[in-house]
């Protein structure tokens, strides 16, 4: 029963009728905040370090890119399709004085140029990860890391899978390195 509750929640809201509530096909997932402990473990698993550029796809409130800047010395770019979440993230980034290291892009992760990224983080269903795969393969350089919370990328072999427990929840973090995905 590893990630069963989260997986069940995401599968239950992934039905066509419910998906309509989340907007167009460009919207790859509903907003489900990642627990801060999992955020930190994702960045650790992605070997984020000072000077890295972290792109968080479906960044919600920006917590991953903010943590990447504050705790790891990286630069961060959050990509969020929901205008209200993007606006809240920008406000938080400004309130923390991180505008020089963290930015937000309002739009679909499916159309973002990822070529500046050393690390890409995401929390999408496996089917959405599949939609993202061509963009990841197109833009990321060998050695870049992709860190997926809860759901694997079909056809790619992770270099590591990290398990994290928060309360009664078990989380899986899949880490991939471009050039070593097969």
RODRENDO-97625 format. One line per field, with one value per residue: residue number from 1; y, x, z of N, C-alpha, C in turn. Coordinates in pm, 1 decimal, decimal comma, always signed. Layout:
<pts>
num <- (NUM | ...);
n.yy <- (Y | ...);
n.xx <- (X | ...);
n.zz <- (Z | ...);
ca.yy <- (Y | ...);
ca.xx <- (X | ...);
ca.zz <- (Z | ...);
c.yy <- (Y | ...);
c.xx <- (X | ...);
c.zz <- (Z | ...);
</pts>
This chain:
<pts>
num <- (1 | 2 | 3 | 4 | 5 | 6 | 7 | 8 | 9 | 10 | 11 | 12 | 13 | 14 | 15 | 16 | 17 | 18 | 19 | 20 | 21 | 22 | 23 | 24 | 25 | 26 | 27 | 28 | 29 | 30 | 31 | 32 | 33 | 34 | 35 | 36 | 37 | 38 | 39 | 40 | 41 | 42 | 43 | 44 | 45 | 46 | 47 | 48 | 49 | 50 | 51 | 52 | 53 | 54 | 55 | 56 | 57 | 58 | 59 | 60 | 61 | 62 | 63 | 64 | 65 | 66 | 67 | 68 | 69 | 70 | 71 | 72 | 73 | 74 | 75 | 76 | 77 | 78 | 79 | 80 | 81 | 82 | 83 | 84 | 85 | 86 | 87 | 88 | 89 | 90 | 91 | 92 | 93 | 94 | 95 | 96 | 97 | 98 | 99 | 100 | 101 | 102 | 103 | 104 | 105 | 106 | 107 | 108 | 109 | 110 | 111 | 112 | 113 | 114 | 115 | 116 | 117 | 118 | 119 | 120 | 121 | 122 | 123 | 124 | 125 | 126 | 127 | 128 | 129 | 130 | 131 | 132 | 133 | 134 | 135 | 136 | 137 | 138 | 139 | 140 | 141 | 142 | 143 | 144 | 145 | 146 | 147 | 148 | 149 | 150 | 151 | 152 | 153 | 154 | 155 | 156 | 157 | 158 | 159 | 160 | 161 | 162 | 163 | 164 | 165 | 166 | 167 | 168 | 169 | 170 | 171 | 172 | 173 | 174 | 175 | 176 | 177 | 178 | 179 | 180 | 181 | 182);
n.yy <- (-120,0 | +120,5 | +404,3 | +425,5 | +583,3 | +846,5 | +781,1 | +666,1 | +887,2 | +1059,6 | +904,2 | +880,9 | +1143,6 | +1176,2 | +1104,3 | +1160,1 | +1333,4 | +1460,5 | +1565,2 | +1773,5 | +1980,5 | +2074,3 | +2213,7 | +2253,2 | +2005,5 | +2074,0 | +2115,0 | +1927,1 | +1806,3 | +1804,4 | +2051,3 | +1948,4 | +1994,2 | +1927,6 | +1767,3 | +1940,4 | +1798,4 | +1599,9 | +1762,2 | +1857,5 | +1613,4 | +1539,4 | +1734,7 | +1682,0 | +1418,1 | +1473,6 | +1577,4 | +1854,4 | +2153,3 | +2451,5 | +2693,7 | +2532,2 | +2505,8 | +2478,3 | +2355,0 | +2350,1 | +2173,0 | +2232,1 | +2384,9 | +2490,8 | +2647,0 | +2724,8 | +2611,2 | +2421,9 | +2542,6 | +2766,2 | +2648,6 | +2524,8 | +2746,1 | +2873,1 | +2671,5 | +2522,1 | +2683,8 | +2714,4 | +2830,4 | +2894,3 | +2802,0 | +2816,4 | +2652,7 | +2705,4 | +2645,0 | +2740,8 | +3050,3 | +3180,8 | +3034,5 | +3074,0 | +3350,6 | +3369,8 | +3234,5 | +3405,7 | +3631,2 | +3527,8 | +3467,8 | +3728,0 | +3838,1 | +3700,9 | +3797,5 | +3681,7 | +3731,5 | +3763,6 | +3511,4 | +3327,0 | +3255,3 | +3269,7 | +3104,9 | +3147,7 | +2913,8 | +2627,6 | +2331,6 | +2166,9 | +2315,2 | +2451,8 | +2573,6 | +2386,5 | +2393,2 | +2533,6 | +2405,4 | +2212,2 | +2040,9 | +1894,0 | +1897,1 | +1728,6 | +1652,3 | +1465,0 | +1256,2 | +923,0 | +905,0 | +1175,2 | +1226,2 | +1078,1 | +1234,9 | +1451,8 | +1352,9 | +1376,4 | +1652,0 | +1669,1 | +1500,9 | +1641,2 | +1890,4 | +1861,7 | +1831,5 | +1576,6 | +1428,3 | +1595,1 | +1599,0 | +1439,7 | +1453,0 | +1281,4 | +1296,9 | +1047,5 | +916,3 | +709,4 | +747,5 | +612,7 | +364,6 | +472,2 | +417,5 | +447,9 | +602,5 | +598,6 | +525,7 | +680,4 | +642,7 | +793,2 | +864,7 | +1031,4 | +1112,0 | +898,1 | +838,3 | +694,9 | +785,8 | +786,2 | +867,2 | +919,3 | +912,6 | +1026,7 | +1028,6 | +1212,9 | +1059,3 | +827,8 | +690,5 | +462,4);
n.xx <- (+81,9 | +194,5 | +200,0 | -67,0 | -301,0 | -260,0 | -232,3 | -484,0 | -651,0 | -561,5 | -615,9 | -891,0 | -971,7 | -898,7 | -1077,5 | -1267,9 | -1493,9 | -1437,6 | -1189,7 | -1254,3 | -1303,1 | -1054,6 | -966,0 | -827,3 | -674,0 | -414,7 | -361,4 | -204,0 | -240,6 | -423,9 | -404,5 | -217,4 | -64,3 | +277,1 | +417,4 | +643,0 | +870,0 | +893,8 | +941,9 | +1200,7 | +1341,5 | +1307,2 | +1462,3 | +1712,0 | +1747,1 | +1765,7 | +2012,6 | +2057,9 | +2239,2 | +2428,6 | +2413,5 | +2281,8 | +1997,6 | +1669,6 | +1374,2 | +1038,4 | +768,7 | +429,2 | +405,7 | +246,2 | +216,1 | +476,5 | +658,3 | +867,8 | +1062,6 | +1120,6 | +1229,2 | +1449,1 | +1606,4 | +1639,2 | +1744,6 | +1929,8 | +2075,8 | +2025,0 | +1896,2 | +1558,9 | +1279,0 | +944,6 | +670,4 | +345,0 | +9,9 | -230,6 | -365,5 | -427,0 | -280,0 | -22,1 | +2,8 | -12,4 | +222,1 | +415,2 | +375,3 | +456,9 | +725,9 | +824,7 | +773,4 | +957,4 | +1189,9 | +1318,5 | +1324,1 | +1539,8 | +1642,1 | +1440,0 | +1173,4 | +850,7 | +656,3 | +366,6 | +175,1 | +150,3 | +320,5 | +381,6 | +479,9 | +709,4 | +1038,9 | +1295,5 | +1568,1 | +1753,0 | +1755,4 | +1899,4 | +1791,7 | +1473,4 | +1165,9 | +860,2 | +511,1 | +306,3 | +48,4 | +118,7 | +34,9 | +40,2 | +310,2 | +402,1 | +311,3 | +479,9 | +728,8 | +840,1 | +910,7 | +1094,3 | +1295,2 | +1362,5 | +1470,5 | +1644,7 | +1982,0 | +2242,4 | +2305,9 | +2142,1 | +1890,6 | +1579,5 | +1314,3 | +1056,6 | +768,1 | +596,3 | +494,3 | +611,4 | +811,8 | +711,7 | +888,2 | +1136,0 | +1428,9 | +1475,4 | +1748,2 | +1750,1 | +1525,8 | +1357,4 | +1222,0 | +991,5 | +850,0 | +572,4 | +394,3 | +124,6 | +157,2 | +324,5 | +569,1 | +696,4 | +983,0 | +1099,2 | +1399,1 | +1566,9 | +1826,9 | +1925,3 | +2044,4 | +2092,4 | +1855,2 | +1758,4);
n.zz <- (+0,0 | -67,3 | -206,4 | -211,2 | -109,2 | -219,8 | -489,4 | -536,7 | -491,5 | -698,0 | -926,3 | -901,7 | -946,2 | -1200,6 | -1391,9 | -1695,2 | -1653,7 | -1408,4 | -1470,5 | -1637,6 | -1465,9 | -1408,1 | -1623,1 | -1951,3 | -2170,6 | -2147,8 | -1884,2 | -1662,1 | -1414,5 | -1101,9 | -838,9 | -580,4 | -294,4 | -227,0 | +50,9 | +273,7 | +368,7 | +172,4 | -49,3 | +12,5 | +17,5 | -250,1 | -380,9 | -268,3 | -363,6 | -632,8 | -641,5 | -615,6 | -629,7 | -546,0 | -799,6 | -981,3 | -1204,0 | -1138,9 | -1262,5 | -1188,5 | -1273,7 | -1301,6 | -1067,1 | -864,2 | -557,8 | -558,6 | -385,4 | -424,2 | -596,7 | -444,0 | -212,3 | -332,2 | -394,7 | -140,5 | +37,8 | -107,5 | -271,7 | -540,7 | -860,0 | -949,6 | -1150,4 | -1173,8 | -1321,6 | -1392,3 | -1466,7 | -1369,0 | -1317,8 | -1066,9 | -875,5 | -974,1 | -942,3 | -661,1 | -594,8 | -706,5 | -546,2 | -299,2 | -352,7 | -396,0 | -140,8 | +7,3 | -90,9 | -310,9 | -583,8 | -753,4 | -786,7 | -824,0 | -1038,9 | -1198,2 | -1446,9 | -1618,0 | -1758,2 | -1979,7 | -1897,5 | -2103,3 | -2311,6 | -2250,2 | -2277,6 | -2172,9 | -2173,5 | -2017,1 | -1777,5 | -1512,6 | -1339,2 | -1326,8 | -1171,1 | -1085,6 | -1031,8 | -1143,4 | -1285,8 | -1412,6 | -1680,1 | -1756,2 | -1720,5 | -1932,2 | -2144,1 | -2105,7 | -2160,4 | -2435,5 | -2441,1 | -2231,7 | -2331,5 | -2560,5 | -2474,6 | -2247,8 | -2139,1 | -2151,1 | -1837,3 | -1695,0 | -1440,4 | -1371,7 | -1156,3 | -1026,6 | -842,4 | -681,9 | -922,9 | -1185,9 | -1489,6 | -1772,6 | -1949,6 | -1901,3 | -1709,1 | -1370,7 | -1194,2 | -932,4 | -665,8 | -417,4 | -98,6 | +115,1 | +426,9 | +550,0 | +818,4 | +806,9 | +546,5 | +267,2 | +40,3 | -293,1 | -473,3 | -787,6 | -959,3 | -1239,5 | -1483,2 | -1754,2 | -2040,2 | -1913,9 | -1907,8 | -2021,2);
ca.yy <- (+0,0 | +226,1 | +537,4 | +398,4 | +690,9 | +952,6 | +725,3 | +651,4 | +1021,6 | +1110,3 | +825,0 | +913,5 | +1274,5 | +1177,7 | +1064,9 | +1271,0 | +1429,5 | +1538,8 | +1636,5 | +1896,3 | +2083,0 | +2122,8 | +2290,8 | +2187,6 | +1895,1 | +2132,2 | +2105,9 | +1788,2 | +1749,9 | +1897,4 | +2102,6 | +1875,1 | +2038,7 | +1827,8 | +1795,9 | +2002,5 | +1695,1 | +1537,3 | +1863,9 | +1855,7 | +1484,7 | +1543,5 | +1816,4 | +1604,0 | +1304,9 | +1529,5 | +1629,2 | +1998,1 | +2225,6 | +2592,4 | +2712,7 | +2456,2 | +2568,2 | +2381,6 | +2384,5 | +2270,2 | +2171,3 | +2223,7 | +2426,8 | +2529,2 | +2764,9 | +2755,4 | +2565,0 | +2350,2 | +2636,4 | +2849,8 | +2567,1 | +2506,2 | +2868,9 | +2900,7 | +2568,7 | +2456,3 | +2784,8 | +2702,6 | +2920,6 | +2817,0 | +2848,3 | +2741,2 | +2659,2 | +2678,3 | +2680,2 | +2806,4 | +3188,9 | +3217,1 | +2972,8 | +3142,5 | +3482,1 | +3349,1 | +3198,7 | +3528,5 | +3713,1 | +3467,0 | +3487,7 | +3868,7 | +3861,1 | +3638,9 | +3864,9 | +3584,1 | +3759,8 | +3753,1 | +3370,9 | +3242,8 | +3318,0 | +3185,6 | +3112,8 | +3106,3 | +2845,0 | +2482,6 | +2266,0 | +2097,7 | +2405,0 | +2530,5 | +2541,7 | +2339,7 | +2378,3 | +2592,4 | +2326,4 | +2100,8 | +1951,5 | +1916,6 | +1825,2 | +1726,3 | +1566,5 | +1438,7 | +1115,8 | +854,8 | +943,0 | +1310,2 | +1211,9 | +1029,6 | +1352,5 | +1540,0 | +1286,8 | +1435,3 | +1780,9 | +1640,1 | +1445,7 | +1743,9 | +2004,1 | +1838,6 | +1785,2 | +1461,1 | +1459,9 | +1662,4 | +1506,6 | +1454,3 | +1397,7 | +1268,6 | +1260,5 | +945,1 | +842,3 | +688,5 | +783,0 | +484,7 | +342,9 | +521,0 | +344,5 | +542,5 | +575,2 | +581,4 | +546,2 | +716,0 | +628,4 | +887,6 | +850,3 | +1151,3 | +1066,8 | +762,9 | +827,9 | +657,0 | +854,0 | +737,2 | +970,1 | +854,9 | +1000,5 | +986,2 | +1111,4 | +1212,2 | +983,0 | +699,3 | +658,8 | +336,9);
ca.xx <- (+0,0 | +294,4 | +145,4 | -206,0 | -398,5 | -238,0 | -263,7 | -629,0 | -705,3 | -531,4 | -689,3 | -1033,0 | -998,7 | -850,2 | -1183,1 | -1298,7 | -1588,0 | -1369,0 | -1080,4 | -1310,5 | -1292,9 | -917,5 | -935,1 | -797,6 | -577,4 | -283,6 | -347,6 | -162,8 | -273,2 | -484,4 | -310,7 | -205,8 | +64,8 | +374,3 | +465,5 | +775,9 | +973,7 | +908,2 | +1008,1 | +1343,9 | +1396,2 | +1313,6 | +1577,8 | +1831,3 | +1758,5 | +1807,2 | +2148,2 | +2057,2 | +2348,6 | +2440,8 | +2441,5 | +2186,9 | +1870,5 | +1563,5 | +1241,8 | +933,2 | +654,6 | +308,8 | +468,2 | +151,7 | +249,6 | +618,8 | +738,4 | +989,9 | +1164,7 | +1159,8 | +1319,6 | +1573,4 | +1685,1 | +1670,8 | +1822,5 | +2029,9 | +2151,0 | +1997,6 | +1798,8 | +1438,7 | +1173,6 | +821,3 | +578,5 | +211,7 | -94,2 | -343,3 | -326,3 | -433,1 | -165,0 | +97,8 | +2,4 | +22,4 | +364,1 | +491,9 | +365,3 | +541,6 | +865,5 | +855,8 | +775,5 | +1080,0 | +1305,0 | +1388,8 | +1298,3 | +1663,6 | +1679,2 | +1323,3 | +1071,4 | +736,2 | +603,5 | +226,6 | +149,1 | +154,3 | +451,1 | +402,8 | +535,8 | +817,8 | +1176,8 | +1363,6 | +1711,1 | +1836,5 | +1741,9 | +1985,9 | +1701,9 | +1331,0 | +1082,6 | +719,6 | +419,4 | +198,9 | +13,5 | +204,3 | -9,2 | +89,8 | +454,9 | +418,7 | +295,1 | +595,1 | +852,9 | +904,3 | +969,5 | +1213,2 | +1397,6 | +1401,1 | +1543,4 | +1742,9 | +2115,5 | +2289,9 | +2344,3 | +2030,7 | +1810,5 | +1434,4 | +1269,3 | +911,2 | +705,2 | +490,5 | +461,9 | +727,9 | +806,0 | +707,1 | +993,5 | +1263,4 | +1478,9 | +1527,0 | +1879,1 | +1724,8 | +1390,2 | +1368,0 | +1095,4 | +981,4 | +726,6 | +525,0 | +276,4 | +87,0 | +175,0 | +451,4 | +588,9 | +805,3 | +1044,8 | +1171,8 | +1505,8 | +1618,1 | +1934,7 | +1924,5 | +2160,3 | +2091,3 | +1714,0 | +1720,8);
ca.zz <- (+0,0 | -67,9 | -233,8 | -248,0 | -91,5 | -318,5 | -621,2 | -545,7 | -506,4 | -831,8 | -1025,7 | -891,3 | -1004,8 | -1337,9 | -1484,1 | -1786,3 | -1596,8 | -1307,9 | -1536,1 | -1693,4 | -1363,2 | -1401,4 | -1743,0 | -2077,3 | -2171,0 | -2113,9 | -1740,2 | -1645,8 | -1283,4 | -1005,5 | -739,7 | -454,2 | -241,5 | -182,8 | +187,3 | +272,3 | +381,2 | +40,7 | -132,5 | +43,5 | -27,0 | -397,0 | -419,8 | -230,9 | -456,6 | -761,3 | -621,8 | -643,0 | -565,1 | -582,7 | -941,7 | -1064,0 | -1239,9 | -1113,4 | -1316,1 | -1127,0 | -1364,9 | -1218,0 | -942,1 | -760,1 | -478,0 | -574,9 | -271,6 | -463,9 | -646,3 | -330,6 | -130,0 | -409,0 | -379,4 | -0,6 | +107,9 | -192,2 | -345,9 | -684,5 | -920,1 | -973,7 | -1240,5 | -1156,3 | -1434,3 | -1337,3 | -1562,7 | -1302,3 | -1290,3 | -925,0 | -807,6 | -1022,6 | -877,8 | -519,7 | -588,5 | -733,0 | -424,8 | -194,5 | -395,4 | -367,8 | +4,3 | +59,4 | -151,2 | -395,5 | -725,1 | -831,8 | -803,7 | -849,7 | -1122,7 | -1233,9 | -1582,7 | -1621,2 | -1883,3 | -1982,7 | -1892,9 | -2230,7 | -2412,8 | -2191,5 | -2314,9 | -2051,2 | -2203,2 | -1911,7 | -1653,9 | -1471,3 | -1266,5 | -1347,0 | -1075,2 | -1124,5 | -957,4 | -1238,8 | -1307,0 | -1510,0 | -1815,3 | -1781,6 | -1738,3 | -2070,0 | -2231,1 | -2084,6 | -2202,8 | -2554,5 | -2407,0 | -2150,9 | -2421,7 | -2657,3 | -2419,2 | -2141,3 | -2176,3 | -2074,9 | -1700,6 | -1627,0 | -1360,7 | -1366,3 | -1029,3 | -1032,8 | -715,7 | -679,8 | -1045,2 | -1273,4 | -1631,0 | -1843,9 | -2048,8 | -1849,4 | -1592,6 | -1270,4 | -1136,4 | -789,5 | -615,0 | -276,3 | -26,6 | +225,9 | +504,0 | +620,0 | +891,5 | +766,7 | +400,4 | +208,4 | -87,3 | -377,6 | -556,1 | -897,4 | -1007,7 | -1370,7 | -1536,0 | -1899,6 | -2089,1 | -1843,7 | -1886,7 | -2086,9);
c.yy <- (+124,7 | +364,6 | +527,3 | +516,6 | +803,9 | +902,1 | +711,9 | +787,0 | +1072,2 | +1033,4 | +861,2 | +1048,1 | +1283,2 | +1134,2 | +1183,4 | +1375,0 | +1519,9 | +1620,3 | +1767,3 | +2010,6 | +2144,7 | +2195,2 | +2201,4 | +2071,2 | +1944,2 | +2123,7 | +1959,3 | +1724,8 | +1852,8 | +1945,4 | +2022,1 | +1911,5 | +1922,1 | +1863,4 | +1846,0 | +1900,2 | +1627,4 | +1634,0 | +1856,7 | +1726,0 | +1478,7 | +1621,0 | +1747,6 | +1490,5 | +1350,3 | +1590,4 | +1777,0 | +2064,5 | +2370,2 | +2602,6 | +2633,4 | +2542,7 | +2459,2 | +2433,9 | +2292,2 | +2283,2 | +2145,0 | +2268,3 | +2476,1 | +2656,1 | +2798,2 | +2698,8 | +2492,5 | +2447,7 | +2731,6 | +2774,5 | +2545,1 | +2627,5 | +2888,2 | +2800,7 | +2509,2 | +2555,6 | +2780,1 | +2818,9 | +2835,5 | +2884,4 | +2757,4 | +2760,2 | +2614,8 | +2729,4 | +2756,2 | +2948,0 | +3226,0 | +3158,3 | +3041,5 | +3278,1 | +3469,1 | +3315,4 | +3322,0 | +3618,6 | +3658,7 | +3485,7 | +3630,4 | +3893,1 | +3803,2 | +3702,8 | +3774,4 | +3612,5 | +3746,6 | +3607,9 | +3279,4 | +3320,5 | +3217,2 | +3211,6 | +3064,4 | +3044,5 | +2694,9 | +2430,0 | +2197,3 | +2184,0 | +2489,0 | +2479,3 | +2509,5 | +2337,0 | +2439,2 | +2506,6 | +2223,6 | +1993,8 | +1993,4 | +1833,1 | +1831,8 | +1627,5 | +1550,8 | +1290,4 | +1054,3 | +893,8 | +1084,4 | +1310,4 | +1167,2 | +1145,4 | +1446,4 | +1484,1 | +1348,3 | +1569,3 | +1762,4 | +1590,9 | +1549,9 | +1845,7 | +1970,7 | +1778,8 | +1659,2 | +1505,2 | +1535,7 | +1558,1 | +1542,4 | +1381,7 | +1400,0 | +1218,4 | +1163,8 | +860,2 | +830,5 | +743,6 | +652,1 | +477,5 | +395,3 | +439,8 | +445,2 | +502,0 | +552,7 | +598,6 | +565,8 | +704,5 | +718,0 | +865,9 | +984,0 | +1113,3 | +923,4 | +738,6 | +784,2 | +720,7 | +789,4 | +851,1 | +898,4 | +954,7 | +941,7 | +1079,2 | +1098,3 | +1151,4 | +847,3 | +650,9 | +525,4 | +220,9);
c.xx <- (+85,1 | +235,3 | -2,5 | -300,2 | -382,2 | -275,1 | -414,4 | -694,5 | -683,5 | -604,7 | -837,0 | -1064,8 | -954,0 | -957,2 | -1218,5 | -1392,1 | -1519,7 | -1257,2 | -1128,8 | -1296,1 | -1153,4 | -876,5 | -905,8 | -700,7 | -435,9 | -256,5 | -324,1 | -200,0 | -346,3 | -376,5 | -322,2 | -68,7 | +151,7 | +419,6 | +611,1 | +887,9 | +998,9 | +975,6 | +1158,7 | +1409,6 | +1405,1 | +1437,2 | +1708,7 | +1853,5 | +1802,6 | +1946,6 | +2158,3 | +2167,5 | +2349,3 | +2478,0 | +2350,6 | +2065,1 | +1764,4 | +1433,9 | +1143,5 | +809,2 | +527,3 | +342,4 | +373,7 | +193,1 | +398,7 | +710,5 | +867,5 | +1097,3 | +1209,8 | +1258,2 | +1453,3 | +1664,6 | +1731,4 | +1767,7 | +1936,0 | +2110,2 | +2130,3 | +1910,3 | +1676,5 | +1344,3 | +1053,7 | +733,1 | +441,7 | +105,5 | -211,0 | -303,3 | -326,3 | -316,6 | -34,7 | +111,5 | +42,6 | +170,3 | +451,1 | +489,5 | +455,6 | +689,7 | +909,1 | +866,7 | +901,2 | +1206,5 | +1385,8 | +1375,1 | +1422,5 | +1703,8 | +1564,5 | +1224,3 | +961,7 | +698,8 | +459,6 | +200,4 | +162,3 | +297,1 | +484,3 | +474,1 | +652,2 | +953,3 | +1253,2 | +1515,6 | +1802,3 | +1840,0 | +1853,5 | +1901,2 | +1558,5 | +1257,1 | +938,1 | +642,2 | +294,9 | +164,7 | +108,4 | +164,5 | +36,3 | +241,3 | +485,3 | +404,8 | +415,6 | +724,8 | +916,3 | +971,4 | +1097,3 | +1326,7 | +1448,6 | +1498,1 | +1656,4 | +1872,3 | +2152,2 | +2340,8 | +2237,3 | +1947,6 | +1662,7 | +1388,8 | +1116,1 | +857,7 | +590,1 | +475,1 | +583,5 | +704,1 | +819,3 | +817,0 | +1130,1 | +1301,1 | +1532,5 | +1666,4 | +1865,7 | +1575,3 | +1404,2 | +1228,7 | +1098,7 | +847,4 | +695,2 | +394,2 | +245,7 | +106,6 | +316,5 | +459,2 | +705,4 | +853,0 | +1131,3 | +1271,9 | +1562,4 | +1732,0 | +1934,7 | +2056,5 | +2170,3 | +1948,3 | +1673,4 | +1797,0);
c.zz <- (+0,0 | -88,2 | -264,9 | -226,9 | -192,9 | -456,6 | -639,1 | -566,0 | -648,4 | -940,0 | -1021,2 | -952,1 | -1149,0 | -1437,8 | -1572,8 | -1725,7 | -1494,6 | -1370,8 | -1596,3 | -1593,5 | -1358,3 | -1528,0 | -1861,3 | -2060,0 | -2139,2 | -1964,0 | -1705,7 | -1512,3 | -1199,1 | -908,7 | -611,7 | -398,2 | -193,9 | -41,6 | +184,3 | +286,6 | +246,9 | -56,9 | -111,6 | -1,8 | -179,2 | -442,7 | -383,4 | -330,0 | -595,0 | -757,0 | -658,7 | -562,0 | -612,4 | -730,7 | -1034,0 | -1095,6 | -1231,1 | -1174,6 | -1246,0 | -1213,6 | -1285,6 | -1078,3 | -833,7 | -689,5 | -480,4 | -469,4 | -312,3 | -510,6 | -536,0 | -241,6 | -201,4 | -393,7 | -235,4 | +61,0 | +25,9 | -275,4 | -496,1 | -730,8 | -952,4 | -1070,6 | -1218,9 | -1278,2 | -1382,4 | -1433,6 | -1499,4 | -1259,0 | -1142,5 | -846,3 | -847,4 | -952,2 | -729,8 | -504,0 | -609,9 | -609,3 | -314,6 | -226,5 | -364,8 | -218,2 | +69,3 | +1,3 | -243,4 | -545,6 | -813,0 | -858,9 | -840,4 | -934,9 | -1153,1 | -1378,9 | -1574,9 | -1757,3 | -1868,4 | -1981,4 | -2025,4 | -2334,4 | -2362,1 | -2240,7 | -2186,3 | -2066,2 | -2096,8 | -1785,0 | -1637,0 | -1404,2 | -1299,5 | -1243,8 | -1122,7 | -1038,1 | -1043,7 | -1234,7 | -1410,0 | -1652,9 | -1851,5 | -1797,7 | -1880,6 | -2169,1 | -2222,0 | -2143,9 | -2328,2 | -2526,3 | -2324,5 | -2240,0 | -2520,4 | -2597,3 | -2322,0 | -2193,4 | -2097,8 | -1937,5 | -1623,9 | -1553,9 | -1369,2 | -1241,2 | -1030,4 | -899,6 | -741,8 | -804,8 | -1136,4 | -1414,1 | -1707,6 | -1948,7 | -2007,2 | -1725,5 | -1490,6 | -1224,3 | -986,4 | -763,7 | -464,8 | -213,9 | +96,9 | +294,9 | +570,8 | +688,2 | +853,9 | +617,2 | +364,1 | +70,0 | -161,5 | -466,5 | -659,1 | -954,0 | -1137,1 | -1407,9 | -1687,7 | -1949,8 | -2022,1 | -1821,0 | -1946,1 | -2029,3);
</pts>
